[in-house]
Amino acid sequence: MNRPPGLSARLKLTLSYAGLVLVTGAVLLALVWLHLLRHVPDNAQGLLGISPNRYLLSRIFGRAAAVALVLLLLFGLVGGWILAGRMLAPLRRITDAARRSTAGSLSHRVRLPGREDEFRELADAFDTMLDQLESHVARQQRFAANASHELRTPLAITQSLLDVARKDPAHDHGELVERLRTVNRRAIDLTEALLLLSRSDSGSFARGDVDLSLVAEEATEMLLPLAEMWKITLDVTGDAAQTVGSSALLLRMMTNLVQNAIVHNVPTGGTVKIHTESRRHASVLRVENTGPPLPAALVPTLTEPFHRGAERTRTDEHAGVGLGLAIVHSVVRAHDGALDLRPRSGGGLVVTVRLPQKPQPSGDHV
């Protein structure tokens, strides 16, 4: 926005310092002047015939006071200019960092030295903002690149199938339609997952009371046919765990966790344990599955979009799009919760979700 030019902050501070010094000096000189003149008679004969009357003192003291005020003004202007420059130096560094970030350079930091004060607090807050902004932009760029790659695959396959059908009219149309349906279903699933991820990242959803134990039972019932197909045992235990959030998003989070535990299990005969409990100030969900061993260094990357940490059992209905744990992480973060992943002893993964507990009314006492 274009603004009319005005005085700089340094000049304003300089004029303020100089004005304060000038006014203070003038008041001090006025007090001294009045105090001296009050004790001097109008016409008095002093030593050696000199008469220190009011008129003579007024002329002498008045000239000295005028010179003193001029010196005070010059001192206030010069000293105020230097002092204001030193005081505003941190703001110039912050402004320079802001201009660089506006130009697209998010790696620059203020890193203001010295002890804690208001300017350093502002600089540290600005550096923290740049850290988060740089991380967010990098994550969005990586996500956009991965999403573009993933969406390009089903579109390329569709194009190839259509080219084959056009070149070979005798090709089995039933098989072609079925393959196109599978590819199209994957593209739809990926698009829906991207929309859900965007929705949870933005935090734009209605909140209500949710019991994680009931959500766990619903997700387990939904995925029971898949588990039975691969002879995976689903074990749901625990107590009620009340929280506040979106029941739809929390159900998707639960479904993704259980589905991920099933498809990353051993081919047959594995186990998935779902446990809910209420702890102090937190509702806890734990999903534990058997499966192949996972390197500890790989676990922190599992919540990255389109990242797959191990071979999985694949089915046409639950092939997955590589966003399962990324959506889980986003939903947990949107509900102010914490997500913890760690390798399970003997193989597999243990996922622990901690969500804020539903606040109890202050009058509810038993």
KEDREN-698762 format. One record per residue: x, y, z of N, C-alpha, C, O in turn. Coordinates in steps of 0.2 Angstrom, whole numbers, plus 5000, padded with zeros to 4 digits. Layout:
N
XYZXYZXYZXYZ...
END
This chain:
366
500449945000500050005000500450065000500950075004500350114995500750174995500550225001499950235002501050245004500950295010501250365008501850355005501050415010501450485010502050475014502050445019502650505011503250505015503150545022502750595022503550525027503450555034504150555037504650525034504150575043504850575047504950505049504550465050505650485049505850425051505850415058505750465062505750355061505750345068506350365071506350395077506950365068507550385071507550465072507750485077507250505067507250575068506750595073506850645077506150555073505650575078505950565085505850605090506350505086506650495093507150545094507150575100507550565089508050625090507750685092507950715097507150705089506850765091506550765098506450805102506250705100505950695106506550695112506450735117507150665111507650665115507850745116507950765122507950775110508250845111507750885114507950935118507050885113506550925116506550905123506450955127506650845125506550835132507150865136507150895141507750855133508350885136508350965136508450995141508050995131507951065131507451085136507551135140506851055137506351075142506651065149506551105153506951005150507250995156507751055158507751075164508251065153508751115155508451185156508651225161507851205152507551265153507251275160507251325163506851215162506551215169507051225174506951265179507651195173508151195179508451265179508551295184508651295173508851365173508351415176508551455179507751405174507251445177507151445184507151495188507251385187507251375194507851415198507751445203508351405195508951435198508951505197509051545202508751535191508651605190508151635196508351685199507551605196507151635201507351625208507251675212507751575210507951565217508551625218508551645224508951635213509451685214509151755215509351795219508751775210508451835210508051855216507951915218507751805219507351815225507751845231507451875235508351825231508751845237509251905236509651925240509151935230509551995228509052055228508552055225509252105232508852165232508852205225509352195221508352255225508352295218508952335218509252345212509252365223509852405223510252405229510052425234510752365229511152355235511952375234512152355228512252395239512952415238513352355241513352345247513752325237514152275239514952295240515052355241515352245240516052255241516352295235516152285230516852335237517252365232516752415227516952425222516252435230515752475226515352445221515052485217515352385221514952345216514252335218514252305224513752345214513152335216512852275213512652275207512752215216512452155213511652155213511352125217511452205209510652215209510352165204510752125200509752155204509352115200509452125192509552075189509452185191509552205184510252175181510252145175510752185185511452165183511452085182511752065177511252055187511251985187510751955182510951905179510251985180509751965175510151965168510051915164510552015167510852025160511451965160511551935155511851965165512351915165512151845165512351805161511651825169511351755170510951745163510951685161510651795161510251775155510651755149510451715145511251785148511651775142511951695143511951655138512151685149512351615151511851565150511951515147511251585152510651535151510551525144510451465142510551575140510451565132510951525129510751475125511551535131512151495128512051415131512151375127511851405137511751345140511251305136511251245134510651345135510051305131510251285124510051235121510651335120510851315114511351255114511251205110511851255119512251195119511851125121511951075118511351135126510951075127510551055121510450995120510251105117509951085111510351045106510150995103510951065105511451035101511650965103511650915100511750965110511950895113511350845113511450795111510750875113510150835113510050805106509850745105510150845101510050825094510650775092510450725089511250785093511850745092511750675096511750625093511650685102511650625106511050585105511050525105510450625104509850585102509850545096509650495095510250575091510350545084510750475085510550425082511250485089511650425090511350375094511350315092511050395099510650345104510050315100509950255101509750355096509150325092509350275087509050225086509950285084510250245079510450175082510350125080510750175088510950115092510350075094510350015094509850115097509250085099508850045093508549995094508850085087508450055082508850005077508549975073509449995079509849945075509549875074509549845069509249845080508949785080508349785075508149735071507949835075507349845070507549845063507249815059508149875062508449875055508549795053508449775047508849765057509049695056508449655054508349605050507849665059507249625058506949645051506649605048506949715050506649735043507049705037506749685032507649705038508049665032507849595031507749575026507749565037507549495036506849485033506749435030506449535035505749535033505749545025505349515021506149595023506249605016506449545012506249525006506949505015507249455011506749395011506649365006506349385016505849335016505249355011504949305008505149415011504649435006504849424999504449404994505549424997505849414991505849334990506049314984505749294995505749224994506249184997506249124997506749225001507249195004507049185012507049225016506849115013506549105020507149075024507049055030507749065022508249035026508649085030509049065034508549155029508949205032508549215039507949205040509049225044508749235051509049295054509649315052508749325059508949385062509549365067510049395067509449315071509949295076510249355080510849365080509849395083510049455087510449435093510149395097511049455094511449435100511249475106510849525105511549465112511449495118510949465122510649415121510749505128510349475133509549495131509449525126509149465134508449465133508149535134508249565139507849565129507449625130506849625125506749565121506549675124505949675119506149665112505849625108506749695110506949685103507149615102507049585097507549585107507749515106507149465106507149415102506649485110506049445110505649445103505449395101505649505100505349515094505749475089505449445084506449485089506849445084506749375085506749335079506749345091506749275092506049245089505949195086505549285090504849265088504849265080504549225077505149315077505249325070505549265067505449235062506149245070506549185068506149125069506149075064505749115074505349055075504749055069504649005067504449115068504049115062504349095056504049055052504949115054505249095048505449025048505348995043505648995054505748925054505148885052505148835048504548905055503948865054503648875047503448835043503748945044503548955037503948915032503748895027504648915033505048875029504948805029504948775024504848775035504648705035503948695032503848645028503448735033502848735030502848735022502548695019503248785019503348785012503648725009503448705004504148705013504548645010504048585010504148545005503748575015503248525016502748525010502548475007502448585009501948595004502248584997501948554993502848604996503148594989503248514988503148494983503548484993503648414993502948374992502948324988502448394995501848364995501548374988501248324985501648434985501348454979501648414973501348384969502348404974502748364969502548294970502448254964502448264976502248194976501548184974501448134970501148234975500448224973500348224965500048184962500748274962500748274955501048204952500748184947501548184955501748114953501248064953501148024949500948054959500448004961499848014956499647954954499648074955499048084950499248064943498848044939499848084941500048074934500047994933499847974927500147954938500247884936499547854934499547824928498947864938498347834935498147864928497847834924498247934928498047964921498547934915498247924910499147924917499547894911499347824910499247804904499147784915498847714914498247714910498147674905497747764912497147774908497247784901496947754896497747834899497947854893498147794889498047784883498647754892498847694888498347644887498347614881497847634891497347584890496947604884496647564880496747674884496347694879496647694872496347674867497347704872497747704866497747624863497647614857497847584868497747514866497147494863497047454858496547514866495847504864495747534857495447504853496047594856495947624849496347584844496047584838496947564845497347534840497147464839497247434834496747424844496547354843495847354845495647334851495447364840494647364841494447294844493947284847494847244842494647174844494847154851494747104854495147204855495347194862494747184866494247204865494847144871494247124876494047184880494447214884493447214878493247274881493047264888493047314892492847204890492647194897493247194902493247224907493847174899494447174903494647244903494947274909494647284898494847354898494347394902494647434906493747384902493347424907493447414914493447454918493647344916493747334923494447364925494447384930494947364920495547394922495447474923495747504927495047504918494947574919494647584925494747644928494147544927493747554933494247554939494147594944494747504939495247504945495647564945495747594951495847584939496347644939495947704941496147754945495347714939494947774941494747774948494747824951494647714951494447714958495047734962495047764967495647714960496247734963496347814963496547844968496247844957496247914956495747954961495948004964495147924961494647954966494847944973494747994977495147884975495347884982495847934984495947954989496347934979496947984980496648054981496848094985496148074976495948144977495548154983495648204986495148104985494748114992495248114998495148155002495748074997496248085003496648145003496748175008496748174997497048244997496648295000496848345003495948294998495448345001495448335008495348385012495448275011495348265018495948285021495948315027496548275018497148305021497148375022497348405027496948405016496848485016496348505021496548555025495848475022495348495027495548485034495448535038495948435036496148425043496748475044496848495049497148485039497748535040497448605041497748645045496848625038496648695039496248695045496148755048496048645048495648645055494948665054494648685059494648675048493948695047493448635047493248615042493348625053492848565054492448575061492748615066491848555061491448555067491648505073491948455071491648525079491848485084491248465089490848505090491348405092490848385096491148325101491748315100490748305105491048245110491148185106490648165102491648155107491848095103492148045109492548065113491947975108492247925112492647885108492347855103493347885109493747845105493647775105493747735100493347745111493247675111492647655106492747605103492147695105491647685101491847695093491647655089492347735092492647745086493047685084493047665078493447665089493847605087493347545086493547505081492847535089492347475087492047485080492047435077491947545078491647555072492147545066491947515061492747565067493247555062493447485062493547455056493447445067493647375067493047335064493247295060492447355065491847315062491947335054491747285050492147395052492147405045492647365042492547345036493247355045493847325042493847245044494347215042493347225047493447155049493447105043493847055043493047115038493047075032493847075029494047015027494147125029494847125026495247085031495747045028495247095037495647055042495446985042495946945042494846965041494646895040494946865034495146805034494946905028495246885022495946855023496146815020496346895027497046885027497246855034497746845036496646825037496746785044497146825049497546805052496946895049497246935054496746945060496146955059497046935066496546945072496547015074497047045076495947045075495847105078495647105085495147065087496047135090495847125097495747205099496247245100495147215101494947285104494847275111494447245114495247315115495147325122495147395125495247435121495047405131495047465134494447495137493847465136494447555139493847585142493647645138494047665133493147685140492947745136493447795137493847805142493547835131494047885131493747945127493747945121493547995131493148045129493648105126494148125130493448135121493848195118493348235114492748215114493548295112493148335108493448345101494048365101493048335096493348345089492848325084492248325085493048315078492648295073492648215073493148175072491948185073491948115073492048085067492348035066491948125061492148095054492848095053493148045051493248145055493948145055494248095059494748055057494048085065494348035070494147965068494547925069493647955065493447885062493947875056494147815056494047925052494547915047495247895049495547855047495447935055496047925058496147855060496647815059495547825064495547765066495547715061495947665061495147725056495147675050495847665047496047615045496147725046496847725043497347685047497747645044497347695053497747655058497647585058498147545057497047565058496847495058497047465051497347405051496847495046496947475039497747465038497947415035498147515040498847515040499147455043499547425041498847445049499147385053498947325050499347275051498347315046498247255043498647245037498947185036498747295033499047285026499847275027500147255023500047305033500747295034500947235039501547235041500447195040500547135044500847085040501047085034501047025044501346965040500746945036500146955037500946905030500446885026499846845029499246865027499946805034499346775037499546765044500046755046498946765048499046745055499346795060499546785066499346855058499546915062499046935067498446915067499246985071498747015076498747085076499347115075498247125077498147195077497747205084497247185085498147245088497847255095497647335095498047375094497047345097496747415097496547425105496147395107496847475108496747485115496547565116496947605114496047575120495947645122495847655129495647605133496047705132496047725139496047795140496247835136495847815146495747885148496347895154496247865159496747935153497247955157497148025160496648055158497648045164497548115167497648165161498148175158497148205160497148255155497248235148497348275143497148165146497248145139496848075138496748035143496548075132496248015130496747975125497048005121496947915127497447875123497147825119496747785121497447815113497347765108497947735106498447765105497947665107498647635105498447575100497947535101498747575094498647525089499347485088499847515086499347425089499947385089499847325084499347285085500347315080500247255075500847225074501447245075500847155073501447115071501547135064501247165060502147105062502347115055503147115055503447095060503447135049504147125048504447185052504147235054505047175054505447225058505547285054505647285048505447345058505547415055506247445057506247445064506647465053507247505056506947565060506547605058507347585065507147635069507147705066506747755067507647715061507747775057507247785052507147845050506847735050506347735045505647765048505247795045505547745055504947765058504747835058504147845056505147885059504947955059504747975052504348025051504947945047504747965040504047935038503747955032503747895042503147855040502547905039502047885035502547965042502048005042502048055036501648105035502648045032502748095026502248065021502148005020501948115017501448095012501748055007502348065005501448005004501647954999502247915001502547884997502347905007502947865010502647805012502247795016502947745010502847685012503447645015503947645011503347625021503947605024504147535024504647515025503647485021503747415021503347385015502847425013503447325014503047295009502347275013502347265019501847285009501147275012500747215008500847205003500247195012499747155009499347195005499047245007499247184998498847224994498247184991498247124990497747224991497047204988496847254984496947314985496347244980496047294975495647344979495647404977495347314984494847364988495247404993495047464995495847384995496247425000496947434998497447415002497047454992497747454990498147514993498747514994497747564995498047624998498347674993498547654987498447734995498747784991499347824994499547874991499647794999500247825002500047885007500547915008499447895009499247955013499047925020498747975024499047865021498647845027498947875034498547905037499547865035499847895041499947975041499948005046500047995035500048065034499348105036499348155039498848065034498148095036498048085044497848125047498348025047498248015054498648075057498348105062499248085055499648145058499248205058499248245063499048225052498648285051498048295056497948345058497648235056497048245060497248245068496948285071497748215070497948215077498248295078498048315083498648315074498848385075498248435075498248485079497748425070497148475070496748465077496448515078496848415080496448405087496948415093496748405098497448455091497948475097498248415101498348415107498348355097498548295100499248285099499648325095499448225101500148205099500148135096499748085099500648115092500648055088501348025089501848065088501347965092502047935093502047865089501647825090502547855086502747795082503347765084503847795085503347695086503947665087503947595085503447565085504547565083504547495081504347445087504547455093503947395085503747345090504247295091504547275086504447275097504947225098504647155095504147135096505047125091504847065087504547085080504447035077504547145078504247165072503647195072503247185077503447235068502847275068502947345070503447375071502347375072502347445073501847455079501347425080502047505083501547525089501447605088501947645088500847625087500647685086500247715092499747675094500447765095500047795101499847865099500247905097499147875100498847935099498647965106498247935109498848025108498548065114498148125112498448165108497548125114497148185112496948215119496848185124496748285118496548315125495848285127495448265123495848275133495248245136494648295136494848355137494048265136493548315136493448345143493448305148493448405143493448445150492748425154492248425151492848415160492248395164492048455167492348505169491348465168491048525171491248525178491348475182491348585180491648595187491248575193491448565198490548575191490048555196489948475197489548455201490248435192490148365192490648335197491248315196490448325203490848285209490348235211489748245213490648175213490348115215490448115223490148075226
END
